[in-house]
Amino acid sequence: MSNMTNQQTKKTGLVSSDFEVFGKVQGVFFRKHTQRRASELGLKGWVMNTAQGTVVGQMQGNPTAIEDMKIWLQKIGSPKSKIEKASFKNETKIPNCAFRSFEIRR
């Protein structure tokens, strides 16, 4: 990696993180609320239901917004959801966002 890229990464300071939310998170508009909250925070990425009854996704953006979104995913969610836990993995610094918006995948 060249110095130029390192400087850009420091300057933009973007982070990517995968997430999975466990509990009553399907059939309660969890994805819609996740999309809305992520967009409010200026995050890019996606969210989708799994066959296991969880919600998974990836979020990309500035570290402060990522931290806010983590708290939202762990403690708030949609009004009718009952979150048991949220896990986060593959957190890494990225040079730029791979997504244009935050979308719901089906």
Steps between C-alpha positions, in 0.01 A plus 500: 500500500645840406522798735235676292245227577592503871449875514165469324389228741596716798329802350174327408521250786238263360417172667314191382331258740279193458216451746248238605205568729331222699156494661156592369629699206295367207145607423544814713625742230856461632661532156299812415594669828863390459509653153348825628740528796806415289400762240450762774856426617634522145596132489511285188443125477219247516276298730308175446312224680656155533335157496613463864273785611777755547574822313844545343666783318803709433546865583764742377570857603678718751595332831275723714193413290597129509518513882159673517352236270647219713323638807177534300528139375570367851257703708232673291400340170146532369217575747363142498834317493645314798877496460683223684846595375689649211838381381752692293789356303745566217540860611760662283615839372408555137618759244146565373145366527408213270131597501309808381226479761365277776271243345268222609590170334249219456 
